[in-house]
Amino acid sequence: MLNKIKHLEDLVKKSVALIKKLEDDNAVLQQQIQALNADRQRIINNSAGARELAQFKGKVRKKLSRITARIDKAITLQDTLFGEDSDDNQ
């Protein structure tokens, strides 16, 4: 019985040591992942693809601003054509 208890205690100690080692390895791996993500972001931000994407976004924003300006102009013209009184009469 005593041998079984000692054997269980040894197994628990080995398990605790293994868990501690895995936690340390996990911490090292997390630091490596963070470093790799930072490097990846730096590379992405400095790449030609990122510049092309930024230019594309700029073009789309300009087009959208032109479209919204046209819509605003149409709304303004519509208000002057029909007036606001027609809404009140209904």
N, C-alpha and C positions, 0 to 999 in steps of 0.2 A: 504494500500500500504506500509506504514511504517513497519507494522508488518511482512509483507512478506519479506521485505528487511532484517529486523533483524533476521528473521528465516533463511534466506539464509546465512547471515553472521555467525550465530551459526553453521549451517551445514558445512560451509567452515572451521571454526575453529576446529570443531570436526574431520573433514576429515584430516586436517593438523596434528592434534595431533595424530590421528590414523596412518597416514603415518610415522610420526616421530617414533612412538613406533615400527612399523613394521621394519623400518630401523635399529633401535637399536637391535631388536630381530634378524634380519638378520645378523648383525655384530657379535653377540654372536654365532650364529649358524655357521658362517664361521670360527670363531676361533676354535670351537669345531671340525669341519670337518678337519681343518688343524692339530689339535692335534691328532685326530684319524688316519689320514693318516700317520703322523710321527710314531705313535705307530705301525701301521700296517707294515710299511716299516722296522722298527726295528725288529719286530717279524719275518717277512719274511726272513730278512737277517740272523737271528740267528737260523732259523729252520733247521731241518734235510733235508727237501725238498730242501732248497736252497743249502745246501752242496752237495746233490746228483746231483742237476742240474749243479753245478760248476764242479763236477767230470765228468759228462756226456759231458759237453762242452769241457773239457780238452781232453777227449778221442777222441771226434770228431775232434778237432783241430789237434791232433797227426795223426789221420788217414788221414785227408786232407793234412797235410804236407808230409806224405809218398807218397800219390797219386801224389801230385804236383812234388815231387822229381822224381818219376817214369816217369811222363810226360816229365819233363825237360831232363831226361836221354834219353828217346826215341827220343826227338827232336834232341838232340846232336848226337845220333847215326845216325839218318836219314840224318842229314847234312853231316856227314862223308861218308855215303854210296852213296848218290846221288850228293853231292857237290853243290856248288852254281852256277856252270857254266851252268847246265841244265836249270836254270831259265833264263839265259841271251840268250840262243840259241832260245828260243821260241818266 
